[in-house]
Amino acid sequence: MNSLPQKSSPKKAANQLPLYAFDTLTLYKRFGAKEKIDTSKLTPRKGKQVFKKDFLYVTYRRNYAAYIQEVTVTCQSMTGLLYGNNLFNFEDYADINRALNMISERVSNLLSIEYDAHGATVTALDIQRDFFVGQLLPFYLDAIGRHEIARTERKHYPENSPFFVETVEFSNAGRNIQFYDKRAHLDSKRRELPEVKRALASGILRLEVGIEKHALDRDLKARFNSTEKKAGEILTPEFAAYVIDRTLSEIGLDAEIPTLAEHKEEIRARIKKPQTAARLINFIELIDREGVMKAKEKYKGDFKHRKKQLADAGLWRMFFASQTLPALSSFLNDDWTIYS
């Protein structure tokens, strides 16, 4: 039996990691054509002027047609900017505010203008969440790697890939979702990092959700009923939790992940007609063997009917695990400590 992480005491343990973070962030801000912006420290490149240093990438462009000046700032890692590495996540809103203040100060000094990151438009954003699943980590990666999401491309990077880390990725035009082993990711970086910090990452399944502008607008519309929110209003623990919760629900990680054998027994127990149960078992066996998309191709119009039969009985699943796994969302509200 695999051991779960131990529950921490009410007082925060020394080796406990905060849970949420905003990683890569891209901000866009317009300035009037007559405002004085110092670009002397920027390097010309393909019609733009750029500057890159310490997690910040600043791009300046004069838009003559619109009679404006445009400044785009990409922070490649907000936690890296704040802490020097992205091992640690934000603990509360004060950390997020400090990171935005650092961006404001550095860009203001660079361009000799008053730049307020809190009031900038967010055009791309990465949100990450750590789940302390201990020895269950490879089982989660294996199960998630069997899943397919409609209108997305799935990639599963093996250990010998350029990514080095066992990573499951789902992506489409506006959203990129990645699951990976945080400790393996750190080890692959080959950076000088004390073993005590590497040990903190053991047993962590990290989820990263990357959102680009049009997909972000959909999330803002759903969450705030507005797409006009600025960085200071968007970068909150509440919005991060909303995106992560929705992602887990979309993938099906808000419910227990059964084995195929267990699920077949459950179908036999709940579906009273043996012939119907047998048809549904054949249906989910194909999903497990070849994936949801292949099942849709084979069953065509009958796919929705069989899916509804399973859903009505509370039995619809799109992927299975090699052993029963708790719902990943069950780790969301708990305060876990890693013991490597």
C-alpha positions as a Markdown table, in Angstrom:
| # | Residue | x | y | z |
|---|---|---|---|---|
| 1 | Met | 0.0 | 0.0 | 0.0 |
| 2 | Asn | 1.4 | 3.4 | -1.0 |
| 3 | Ser | 1.8 | 6.0 | 1.8 |
| 4 | Leu | 0.2 | 9.4 | 1.5 |
| 5 | Pro | 1.9 | 12.5 | 2.7 |
| 6 | Gln | 1.6 | 13.1 | 6.4 |
| 7 | Lys | -0.8 | 15.8 | 7.7 |
| 8 | Ser | 1.0 | 18.7 | 9.2 |
| 9 | Ser | 0.4 | 20.3 | 12.5 |
| 10 | Pro | -1.6 | 23.6 | 12.7 |
| 11 | Lys | 1.7 | 25.5 | 12.9 |
| 12 | Lys | 3.4 | 25.8 | 9.6 |
| 13 | Ala | 6.2 | 23.2 | 9.3 |
| 14 | Ala | 9.6 | 24.4 | 8.3 |
| 15 | Asn | 9.7 | 22.2 | 5.2 |
| 16 | Gln | 6.2 | 23.0 | 4.0 |
| 17 | Leu | 5.7 | 24.7 | 0.6 |
| 18 | Pro | 2.9 | 27.2 | -0.2 |
| 19 | Leu | 0.6 | 25.9 | -2.9 |
| 20 | Tyr | -0.3 | 28.4 | -5.6 |
| 21 | Ala | 1.9 | 30.6 | -7.8 |
| 22 | Phe | 1.7 | 32.8 | -10.9 |
| 23 | Asp | 4.7 | 31.9 | -13.0 |
| 24 | Thr | 5.2 | 33.5 | -16.4 |
| 25 | Leu | 3.3 | 36.7 | -16.8 |
| 26 | Thr | 3.0 | 39.0 | -19.9 |
| 27 | Leu | 1.8 | 42.6 | -19.4 |
| 28 | Tyr | 0.8 | 45.2 | -22.0 |
| 29 | Lys | 0.6 | 48.9 | -21.5 |
| 30 | Arg | 0.1 | 51.9 | -23.9 |
| 31 | Phe | 1.6 | 55.4 | -23.5 |
| 32 | Gly | 0.9 | 58.5 | -25.4 |
| 33 | Ala | 3.0 | 59.3 | -28.5 |
| 34 | Lys | 4.5 | 62.4 | -26.8 |
| 35 | Glu | 5.4 | 60.8 | -23.4 |
| 36 | Lys | 9.1 | 60.6 | -23.0 |
| 37 | Ile | 10.4 | 57.1 | -22.7 |
| 38 | Asp | 14.1 | 56.4 | -22.4 |
| 39 | Thr | 15.1 | 53.5 | -24.7 |
| 40 | Ser | 18.8 | 54.0 | -24.4 |
| 41 | Lys | 19.3 | 50.7 | -22.5 |
| 42 | Leu | 17.3 | 48.7 | -25.0 |
| 43 | Thr | 18.6 | 46.8 | -28.0 |
| 44 | Pro | 17.1 | 47.2 | -31.5 |
| 45 | Arg | 15.6 | 44.0 | -32.9 |
| 46 | Lys | 13.2 | 43.6 | -35.9 |
| 47 | Gly | 11.3 | 46.9 | -35.6 |
| 48 | Lys | 11.3 | 46.7 | -31.8 |
| 49 | Gln | 13.6 | 47.5 | -28.9 |
| 50 | Val | 14.2 | 44.9 | -26.3 |
| 51 | Phe | 15.8 | 44.4 | -22.9 |
| 52 | Lys | 16.4 | 41.2 | -21.0 |
| 53 | Lys | 17.7 | 40.6 | -17.5 |
| 54 | Asp | 16.9 | 38.7 | -14.3 |
| 55 | Phe | 13.6 | 37.1 | -15.4 |
| 56 | Leu | 12.3 | 40.3 | -17.1 |
| 57 | Tyr | 12.0 | 40.7 | -20.9 |
| 58 | Val | 10.9 | 44.2 | -21.9 |
| 59 | Thr | 9.8 | 45.1 | -25.5 |
| 60 | Tyr | 9.2 | 48.7 | -26.7 |
| 61 | Arg | 7.5 | 49.6 | -30.0 |
| 62 | Arg | 6.3 | 52.9 | -31.4 |
| 63 | Asn | 3.0 | 52.4 | -33.1 |
| 64 | Tyr | 2.9 | 55.3 | -35.6 |
| 65 | Ala | -0.5 | 54.3 | -37.1 |
| 66 | Ala | -2.2 | 54.4 | -33.7 |
| 67 | Tyr | -0.1 | 57.3 | -32.4 |
| 68 | Ile | 0.9 | 55.5 | -29.3 |
| 69 | Gln | 4.0 | 53.8 | -27.7 |
| 70 | Glu | 3.6 | 50.2 | -26.6 |
| 71 | Val | 5.5 | 48.5 | -23.7 |
| 72 | Thr | 5.2 | 44.7 | -23.3 |
| 73 | Val | 6.8 | 43.2 | -20.2 |
| 74 | Thr | 7.2 | 39.4 | -19.8 |
| 75 | Cys | 8.2 | 38.2 | -16.4 |
| 76 | Gln | 9.5 | 34.7 | -17.1 |
| 77 | Ser | 9.0 | 33.6 | -13.5 |
| 78 | Met | 7.3 | 35.8 | -10.8 |
| 79 | Thr | 8.5 | 33.5 | -8.1 |
| 80 | Gly | 12.0 | 33.5 | -9.6 |
| 81 | Leu | 11.9 | 37.3 | -9.6 |
| 82 | Leu | 10.8 | 37.3 | -5.9 |
| 83 | Tyr | 12.8 | 34.4 | -4.5 |
| 84 | Gly | 15.5 | 33.7 | -7.0 |
| 85 | Asn | 14.0 | 30.3 | -8.0 |
| 86 | Asn | 10.6 | 28.9 | -8.7 |
| 87 | Leu | 10.7 | 26.1 | -6.1 |
| 88 | Phe | 8.6 | 28.2 | -3.7 |
| 89 | Asn | 5.1 | 29.4 | -4.5 |
| 90 | Phe | 3.3 | 32.5 | -3.3 |
| 91 | Glu | 2.0 | 32.2 | 0.2 |
| 92 | Asp | -0.5 | 35.0 | 0.1 |
| 93 | Tyr | -1.6 | 38.2 | -1.7 |
| 94 | Ala | 1.3 | 40.2 | -0.1 |
| 95 | Asp | 3.8 | 38.1 | -2.1 |
| 96 | Ile | 2.0 | 38.7 | -5.3 |
| 97 | Asn | 1.8 | 42.4 | -4.6 |
| 98 | Arg | 5.6 | 42.5 | -3.9 |
| 99 | Ala | 6.3 | 40.8 | -7.2 |
| 100 | Leu | 4.2 | 43.3 | -9.1 |
| 101 | Asn | 5.9 | 46.1 | -7.2 |
| 102 | Met | 9.3 | 44.8 | -8.2 |
| 103 | Ile | 8.2 | 44.7 | -11.9 |
| 104 | Ser | 6.9 | 48.3 | -11.6 |
| 105 | Glu | 10.1 | 49.6 | -10.0 |
| 106 | Arg | 12.5 | 47.8 | -12.5 |
| 107 | Val | 10.6 | 48.9 | -15.6 |
| 108 | Ser | 10.2 | 52.4 | -14.3 |
| 109 | Asn | 13.9 | 52.7 | -13.7 |
| 110 | Leu | 14.7 | 51.1 | -17.1 |
| 111 | Leu | 12.5 | 53.4 | -19.2 |
| 112 | Ser | 12.6 | 56.5 | -16.9 |
| 113 | Ile | 8.8 | 56.5 | -16.8 |
| 114 | Glu | 6.1 | 55.9 | -14.2 |
| 115 | Tyr | 5.2 | 52.2 | -14.9 |
| 116 | Asp | 2.5 | 50.6 | -12.7 |
| 117 | Ala | 2.3 | 46.8 | -13.3 |
| 118 | His | -0.9 | 46.6 | -11.2 |
| 119 | Gly | -2.7 | 48.6 | -13.9 |
| 120 | Ala | -1.3 | 46.8 | -16.9 |
| 121 | Thr | -3.3 | 44.5 | -19.2 |
| 122 | Val | -2.5 | 40.8 | -18.8 |
| 123 | Thr | -2.1 | 39.2 | -22.2 |
| 124 | Ala | -0.6 | 35.8 | -21.0 |
| 125 | Leu | -0.4 | 34.1 | -17.7 |
| 126 | Asp | 0.8 | 30.8 | -16.2 |
| 127 | Ile | -0.8 | 29.5 | -13.0 |
| 128 | Gln | 0.8 | 26.6 | -11.1 |
| 129 | Arg | -0.4 | 24.5 | -8.2 |
| 130 | Asp | 1.6 | 21.8 | -6.3 |
| 131 | Phe | 0.0 | 18.6 | -5.0 |
| 132 | Phe | 1.9 | 16.7 | -2.4 |
| 133 | Val | 1.0 | 13.2 | -3.4 |
| 134 | Gly | 4.1 | 11.4 | -2.2 |
| 135 | Gln | 4.7 | 7.9 | -3.6 |
| 136 | Leu | 1.5 | 8.1 | -5.6 |
| 137 | Leu | 3.1 | 10.6 | -8.0 |
| 138 | Pro | 4.0 | 8.1 | -10.8 |
| 139 | Phe | 0.6 | 6.6 | -10.7 |
| 140 | Tyr | -1.1 | 9.9 | -11.2 |
| 141 | Leu | 1.2 | 10.8 | -14.1 |
| 142 | Asp | 0.5 | 7.4 | -15.7 |
| 143 | Ala | -3.3 | 7.8 | -15.3 |
| 144 | Ile | -3.3 | 11.4 | -16.6 |
| 145 | Gly | -1.2 | 10.4 | -19.5 |
| 146 | Arg | -4.0 | 8.0 | -20.7 |
| 147 | His | -6.5 | 10.9 | -20.9 |
| 148 | Glu | -7.6 | 12.9 | -23.9 |
| 149 | Ile | -9.3 | 16.3 | -23.9 |
| 150 | Ala | -11.5 | 17.4 | -26.8 |
| 151 | Arg | -10.0 | 20.0 | -29.2 |
| 152 | Thr | -6.6 | 19.7 | -27.5 |
| 153 | Glu | -3.3 | 18.1 | -28.5 |
| 154 | Arg | -1.9 | 15.6 | -26.0 |
| 155 | Lys | 1.9 | 15.1 | -25.6 |
| 156 | His | 3.6 | 12.7 | -23.2 |
| 157 | Tyr | 7.3 | 13.4 | -22.9 |
| 158 | Pro | 9.5 | 10.4 | -21.9 |
| 159 | Glu | 12.6 | 10.6 | -19.8 |
| 160 | Asn | 14.9 | 10.7 | -22.9 |
| 161 | Ser | 13.1 | 13.7 | -24.5 |
| 162 | Pro | 14.6 | 17.2 | -24.6 |
| 163 | Phe | 12.3 | 18.0 | -21.6 |
| 164 | Phe | 14.1 | 15.3 | -19.5 |
| 165 | Val | 11.1 | 15.2 | -17.1 |
| 166 | Glu | 8.1 | 12.8 | -17.3 |
| 167 | Thr | 5.5 | 15.4 | -18.4 |
| 168 | Val | 1.9 | 15.1 | -19.6 |
| 169 | Glu | 0.8 | 18.1 | -21.7 |
| 170 | Phe | -2.6 | 19.1 | -23.2 |
| 171 | Ser | -2.6 | 22.2 | -25.4 |
| 172 | Asn | -4.8 | 24.1 | -27.9 |
| 173 | Ala | -4.7 | 27.6 | -29.3 |
| 174 | Gly | -5.2 | 29.5 | -26.1 |
| 175 | Arg | -4.5 | 27.1 | -23.2 |
| 176 | Asn | -1.6 | 24.8 | -22.2 |
| 177 | Ile | -1.9 | 22.3 | -19.3 |
| 178 | Gln | 1.1 | 20.5 | -18.0 |
| 179 | Phe | 1.6 | 17.9 | -15.2 |
| 180 | Tyr | 5.0 | 16.9 | -14.1 |
| 181 | Asp | 7.3 | 15.6 | -11.3 |
| 182 | Lys | 8.7 | 18.7 | -9.6 |
| 183 | Arg | 11.7 | 17.0 | -8.2 |
| 184 | Ala | 12.7 | 15.4 | -11.5 |
| 185 | His | 12.2 | 18.8 | -13.1 |
| 186 | Leu | 14.6 | 20.5 | -10.7 |
| 187 | Asp | 17.1 | 17.7 | -11.2 |
| 188 | Ser | 17.0 | 18.1 | -14.9 |
| 189 | Lys | 17.9 | 21.8 | -14.7 |
| 190 | Arg | 21.4 | 20.9 | -13.5 |
| 191 | Arg | 21.5 | 24.0 | -11.4 |
| 192 | Glu | 23.3 | 24.4 | -8.2 |
| 193 | Leu | 20.6 | 23.9 | -5.6 |
| 194 | Pro | 21.1 | 22.6 | -2.1 |
| 195 | Glu | 19.8 | 19.1 | -1.5 |
| 196 | Val | 17.6 | 20.3 | 1.3 |
| 197 | Lys | 15.7 | 22.4 | -1.2 |
| 198 | Arg | 15.6 | 19.6 | -3.8 |
| 199 | Ala | 14.2 | 17.3 | -1.1 |
| 200 | Leu | 11.3 | 19.7 | -0.6 |
| 201 | Ala | 10.2 | 19.0 | -4.1 |
| 202 | Ser | 10.1 | 15.2 | -3.6 |
| 203 | Gly | 6.6 | 13.8 | -4.0 |
| 204 | Ile | 5.2 | 17.0 | -5.7 |
| 205 | Leu | 3.0 | 16.7 | -8.7 |
| 206 | Arg | 3.0 | 20.1 | -10.3 |
| 207 | Leu | 0.1 | 21.4 | -12.4 |
| 208 | Glu | 0.8 | 24.4 | -14.7 |
| 209 | Val | -2.0 | 26.1 | -16.6 |
| 210 | Gly | -0.8 | 28.6 | -19.3 |
| 211 | Ile | -3.5 | 31.0 | -20.6 |
| 212 | Glu | -3.2 | 33.4 | -23.5 |
| 213 | Lys | -5.3 | 36.5 | -24.1 |
| 214 | His | -8.5 | 35.2 | -25.7 |
| 215 | Ala | -8.7 | 32.2 | -23.4 |
| 216 | Leu | -8.0 | 34.5 | -20.4 |
| 217 | Asp | -10.8 | 36.7 | -21.5 |
| 218 | Arg | -13.2 | 33.7 | -21.4 |
| 219 | Asp | -12.0 | 33.0 | -17.9 |
| 220 | Leu | -12.4 | 36.6 | -16.8 |
| 221 | Lys | -15.9 | 36.8 | -18.3 |
| 222 | Ala | -16.9 | 33.6 | -16.5 |
| 223 | Arg | -15.3 | 34.6 | -13.1 |
| 224 | Phe | -15.9 | 38.4 | -13.0 |
| 225 | Asn | -18.4 | 39.0 | -15.9 |
| 226 | Ser | -15.9 | 41.4 | -17.3 |
| 227 | Thr | -12.8 | 41.3 | -19.5 |
| 228 | Glu | -11.5 | 44.7 | -18.4 |
| 229 | Lys | -9.7 | 43.5 | -15.3 |
| 230 | Lys | -6.1 | 44.6 | -14.9 |
| 231 | Ala | -3.1 | 42.7 | -13.4 |
| 232 | Gly | -3.7 | 43.8 | -9.8 |
| 233 | Glu | -7.3 | 42.5 | -10.0 |
| 234 | Ile | -6.5 | 39.3 | -11.8 |
| 235 | Leu | -3.4 | 38.1 | -9.9 |
| 236 | Thr | -5.2 | 36.9 | -6.7 |
| 237 | Pro | -5.2 | 33.6 | -4.9 |
| 238 | Glu | -9.0 | 33.4 | -5.6 |
| 239 | Phe | -8.5 | 33.6 | -9.4 |
| 240 | Ala | -5.7 | 31.1 | -9.3 |
| 241 | Ala | -7.9 | 28.7 | -7.3 |
| 242 | Tyr | -10.8 | 29.3 | -9.8 |
| 243 | Val | -8.6 | 28.3 | -12.8 |
| 244 | Ile | -7.1 | 25.3 | -11.0 |
| 245 | Asp | -10.5 | 24.0 | -9.8 |
| 246 | Arg | -12.0 | 24.4 | -13.3 |
| 247 | Thr | -9.0 | 22.6 | -14.9 |
| 248 | Leu | -9.3 | 19.6 | -12.5 |
| 249 | Ser | -13.0 | 19.4 | -13.2 |
| 250 | Glu | -12.5 | 19.5 | -16.9 |
| 251 | Ile | -9.9 | 16.7 | -16.9 |
| 252 | Gly | -11.9 | 14.6 | -14.4 |
| 253 | Leu | -9.5 | 14.8 | -11.5 |
| 254 | Asp | -12.2 | 16.1 | -9.2 |
| 255 | Ala | -13.3 | 12.5 | -8.7 |
| 256 | Glu | -11.6 | 9.2 | -7.6 |
| 257 | Ile | -9.7 | 7.5 | -10.4 |
| 258 | Pro | -10.6 | 3.8 | -10.4 |
| 259 | Thr | -9.0 | 0.9 | -12.1 |
| 260 | Leu | -10.6 | -0.5 | -15.2 |
| 261 | Ala | -11.4 | -3.8 | -13.3 |
| 262 | Glu | -13.1 | -1.9 | -10.4 |
| 263 | His | -15.1 | 0.2 | -12.9 |
| 264 | Lys | -16.3 | -2.9 | -14.8 |
| 265 | Glu | -17.6 | -4.4 | -11.5 |
| 266 | Glu | -19.3 | -1.2 | -10.7 |
| 267 | Ile | -21.1 | -1.2 | -14.0 |
| 268 | Arg | -22.3 | -4.8 | -13.5 |
| 269 | Ala | -23.5 | -3.8 | -10.1 |
| 270 | Arg | -25.4 | -0.7 | -11.1 |
| 271 | Ile | -26.7 | -1.6 | -14.6 |
| 272 | Lys | -29.4 | -4.1 | -14.1 |
| 273 | Lys | -29.7 | -5.4 | -17.6 |
| 274 | Pro | -26.8 | -7.8 | -18.3 |
| 275 | Gln | -26.8 | -7.1 | -22.1 |
| 276 | Thr | -26.6 | -3.3 | -21.5 |
| 277 | Ala | -23.9 | -3.7 | -18.9 |
| 278 | Ala | -21.9 | -5.9 | -21.4 |
| 279 | Arg | -22.2 | -3.2 | -24.1 |
| 280 | Leu | -21.1 | -0.5 | -21.8 |
| 281 | Ile | -18.1 | -2.6 | -20.6 |
| 282 | Asn | -17.0 | -3.1 | -24.2 |
| 283 | Phe | -17.4 | 0.7 | -24.7 |
| 284 | Ile | -15.1 | 1.7 | -21.7 |
| 285 | Glu | -12.6 | -1.1 | -22.6 |
| 286 | Leu | -12.2 | 0.6 | -26.0 |
| 287 | Ile | -11.8 | 4.0 | -24.3 |
| 288 | Asp | -9.1 | 2.6 | -22.0 |
| 289 | Arg | -7.3 | 0.8 | -24.9 |
| 290 | Glu | -7.5 | 3.5 | -27.6 |
| 291 | Gly | -8.8 | 6.7 | -26.1 |
| 292 | Val | -12.0 | 8.7 | -26.2 |
| 293 | Met | -11.4 | 10.1 | -29.7 |
| 294 | Lys | -11.1 | 6.6 | -31.2 |
| 295 | Ala | -14.3 | 5.6 | -29.4 |
| 296 | Lys | -16.1 | 8.6 | -30.9 |
| 297 | Glu | -15.0 | 7.6 | -34.4 |
| 298 | Lys | -16.1 | 4.0 | -33.9 |
| 299 | Tyr | -19.4 | 4.6 | -32.2 |
| 300 | Lys | -20.3 | 7.8 | -34.0 |
| 301 | Gly | -23.9 | 8.8 | -33.1 |
| 302 | Asp | -24.2 | 6.1 | -30.5 |
| 303 | Phe | -21.2 | 7.5 | -28.5 |
| 304 | Lys | -23.4 | 10.2 | -26.8 |
| 305 | His | -26.1 | 7.7 | -26.0 |
| 306 | Arg | -23.6 | 5.3 | -24.3 |
| 307 | Lys | -21.9 | 8.2 | -22.5 |
| 308 | Lys | -25.3 | 9.4 | -21.2 |
| 309 | Gln | -26.1 | 5.9 | -20.0 |
| 310 | Leu | -22.9 | 5.8 | -17.9 |
| 311 | Ala | -23.3 | 9.4 | -16.8 |
| 312 | Asp | -26.9 | 8.9 | -15.6 |
| 313 | Ala | -25.6 | 6.0 | -13.5 |
| 314 | Gly | -22.7 | 8.1 | -12.2 |
| 315 | Leu | -20.3 | 5.9 | -14.1 |
| 316 | Trp | -18.8 | 8.0 | -16.8 |
| 317 | Arg | -15.0 | 8.0 | -16.8 |
| 318 | Met | -12.6 | 8.9 | -19.6 |
| 319 | Phe | -9.5 | 7.2 | -18.2 |
| 320 | Phe | -8.4 | 4.8 | -15.5 |
| 321 | Ala | -5.5 | 4.1 | -13.1 |
| 322 | Ser | -3.3 | 1.1 | -12.5 |
| 323 | Gln | -4.4 | 1.4 | -8.9 |
| 324 | Thr | -7.3 | 3.4 | -7.3 |
| 325 | Leu | -6.3 | 7.0 | -6.7 |
| 326 | Pro | -7.9 | 9.7 | -4.6 |
| 327 | Ala | -9.4 | 12.6 | -6.4 |
| 328 | Leu | -6.6 | 15.1 | -7.0 |
| 329 | Ser | -9.0 | 17.8 | -5.9 |
| 330 | Ser | -9.1 | 16.1 | -2.4 |
| 331 | Phe | -5.6 | 17.6 | -1.8 |
| 332 | Leu | -6.7 | 21.2 | -2.5 |
| 333 | Asn | -8.0 | 22.1 | 0.9 |
| 334 | Asp | -5.5 | 20.2 | 3.0 |
| 335 | Asp | -2.3 | 21.5 | 4.5 |
| 336 | Trp | 0.3 | 18.9 | 3.5 |
| 337 | Thr | 3.9 | 18.6 | 4.5 |
| 338 | Ile | 6.4 | 16.7 | 2.3 |
| 339 | Tyr | 8.5 | 14.0 | 3.9 |
| 340 | Ser | 11.1 | 12.7 | 1.4 |
